[in-house]
Amino acid sequence: MNVRIDELNWGILQCLQANSRESFASIGRKVGLTPPAVAERVKKMEDMGILEGYKAKISHHRVGYQLKAIITLRAFMGKLKPFLEMVRSLEEVLNCYRVTGNENIIMEVVLRDQFHLEKFIDKLIQYGETRTHIILSEVVSYAPIKKRIQTTSLP
């Protein structure tokens, strides 16, 4: 469902995407609203499902995960459904997407080292063929969603 978001709400969303802990007073100064008005708009956007939650970004390196990787899986016949049930239990998986194309699954994972990676892949290969891409650096991470571009119909 598409919801029309006005300029003030977009301003609030931009502030929250940059720093979800920013105070309503600070956001209000930036967008021209009082803190209670910002709070009311944020609550409405939460209730509508526009704001889905707030999370902390944690450095995987500083908590002991030296590798970050993208792993794709092309599921064997009859193994996709069991994989989808099992993958939620894997603590290494940060994000998992079911996709179109040659592979069925794309996962973003964190691992302690190459030995951990090897054991992790060993868990996956019973479900399908994997491909692993070690992430060297993040070029774009948690980019904010910008205001939707309005399109016009061509005659």
C-alpha positions as CSV (number, residue, x, y, z in Angstrom):
1,M,0.0,0.0,0.0
2,N,1.4,3.4,-1.0
3,V,1.0,6.1,1.5
4,R,1.4,9.8,0.6
5,I,4.0,11.3,2.8
6,D,4.2,15.1,3.1
7,E,7.3,17.2,3.1
8,L,7.4,17.5,6.9
9,N,7.2,13.7,7.3
10,W,10.0,13.3,4.8
11,G,12.1,15.7,6.8
12,I,11.4,13.7,9.9
13,L,12.2,10.4,8.2
14,Q,15.5,11.9,6.9
15,C,16.5,12.9,10.4
16,L,15.6,9.5,11.9
17,Q,17.5,7.6,9.2
18,A,20.6,9.7,9.9
19,N,20.2,9.2,13.7
20,S,17.3,7.3,15.1
21,R,18.2,8.6,18.6
22,E,17.9,12.2,17.7
23,S,15.5,14.1,20.0
24,F,12.1,15.3,18.9
25,A,13.2,18.8,19.9
26,S,16.2,18.6,17.6
27,I,14.2,17.2,14.7
28,G,11.5,19.9,15.3
29,R,14.1,22.6,15.0
30,K,15.2,21.2,11.6
31,V,11.8,20.7,10.1
32,G,10.0,23.6,11.8
33,L,7.7,21.8,14.2
34,T,7.3,21.6,18.0
35,P,8.6,18.5,19.8
36,P,5.0,17.3,20.5
37,A,4.1,17.7,16.8
38,V,7.1,15.7,15.8
39,A,6.3,13.0,18.4
40,E,2.7,12.8,17.0
41,R,3.8,12.4,13.4
42,V,6.4,9.8,14.4
43,K,3.8,7.8,16.3
44,K,1.4,8.0,13.3
45,M,4.2,6.8,11.0
46,E,4.9,3.9,13.4
47,D,1.2,3.0,13.5
48,M,1.0,3.0,9.7
49,G,4.0,0.7,9.4
50,I,6.2,3.3,7.7
51,L,8.6,3.3,10.6
52,E,9.2,-0.4,11.2
53,G,11.7,-0.2,14.1
54,Y,14.9,1.2,15.4
55,K,18.2,-0.7,15.5
56,A,21.8,-0.2,16.5
57,K,24.6,-0.6,13.9
58,I,27.3,-2.8,15.4
59,S,30.9,-3.2,14.1
60,H,31.3,-6.8,13.2
61,H,35.1,-6.5,13.5
62,R,34.9,-5.2,17.1
63,V,32.7,-8.0,18.3
64,G,34.9,-10.8,16.9
65,Y,33.7,-11.3,13.3
66,Q,36.7,-10.8,11.0
67,L,34.9,-11.8,7.8
68,K,31.8,-10.5,6.2
69,A,30.5,-12.2,3.1
70,I,27.7,-12.5,0.6
71,I,26.8,-16.1,0.0
72,T,24.4,-17.2,-2.7
73,L,22.6,-20.5,-2.8
74,R,21.1,-22.4,-5.7
75,A,18.8,-24.9,-4.0
76,F,18.7,-28.5,-5.0
77,M,15.3,-29.9,-6.1
78,G,13.1,-30.2,-3.0
79,K,15.6,-28.4,-0.7
80,L,14.4,-24.8,-0.8
81,K,11.6,-25.1,1.7
82,P,13.7,-27.0,4.3
83,F,16.5,-24.4,3.8
84,L,14.0,-21.5,4.4
85,E,12.9,-23.2,7.6
86,M,16.5,-23.8,8.8
87,V,18.2,-20.5,7.8
88,R,16.5,-18.5,10.6
89,S,18.4,-20.5,13.2
90,L,21.8,-19.6,11.8
91,E,23.4,-16.9,14.0
92,E,25.9,-15.9,11.3
93,V,23.1,-14.6,8.9
94,L,22.5,-10.9,9.1
95,N,20.2,-10.8,6.1
96,C,18.7,-13.4,3.8
97,Y,16.7,-12.8,0.7
98,R,14.8,-15.1,-1.6
99,V,15.5,-13.8,-5.1
100,T,14.9,-14.4,-8.8
101,G,17.6,-15.5,-11.2
102,N,20.0,-18.4,-11.2
103,E,20.3,-18.5,-7.4
104,N,17.4,-18.8,-5.0
105,I,19.0,-17.2,-2.0
106,I,21.3,-14.3,-1.2
107,M,22.7,-14.0,2.4
108,E,24.8,-11.5,4.1
109,V,26.8,-13.3,6.8
110,V,29.5,-12.5,9.5
111,L,32.1,-15.1,10.4
112,R,35.1,-15.3,12.8
113,D,37.6,-16.4,10.2
114,Q,38.1,-18.6,7.2
115,F,37.7,-21.8,9.3
116,H,34.3,-20.6,10.5
117,L,33.5,-19.8,6.8
118,E,34.4,-23.4,5.8
119,K,32.2,-24.9,8.5
120,F,29.3,-22.5,7.6
121,I,29.5,-23.5,3.9
122,D,29.6,-27.2,5.0
123,K,26.2,-26.6,6.7
124,L,24.8,-25.1,3.5
125,I,25.9,-27.5,0.8
126,Q,23.4,-30.1,1.7
127,Y,20.7,-27.7,0.5
128,G,22.3,-26.5,-2.7
129,E,25.3,-25.1,-4.6
130,T,26.9,-22.1,-3.0
131,R,29.0,-19.1,-4.1
132,T,30.9,-17.0,-1.7
133,H,32.0,-13.4,-2.1
134,I,34.1,-12.0,0.7
135,I,33.3,-8.3,1.4
136,L,36.4,-6.2,1.3
137,S,34.8,-2.9,2.3
138,E,31.4,-1.2,2.4
139,V,30.9,1.3,-0.3
140,V,27.3,2.2,0.6
141,S,25.8,0.9,3.8
142,Y,22.4,1.7,5.3
143,A,21.7,4.4,2.7
144,P,18.6,6.4,3.6
145,I,15.5,6.0,1.6
146,K,15.0,9.3,-0.2
147,K,11.7,11.0,-1.1
148,R,10.0,9.1,-3.9
149,I,10.4,10.7,-7.3
150,Q,7.1,11.7,-8.8
151,T,6.7,10.4,-12.3
152,T,4.6,11.9,-15.0
153,S,2.6,10.1,-17.6
154,L,3.8,10.4,-21.2
155,P,1.1,11.4,-23.8
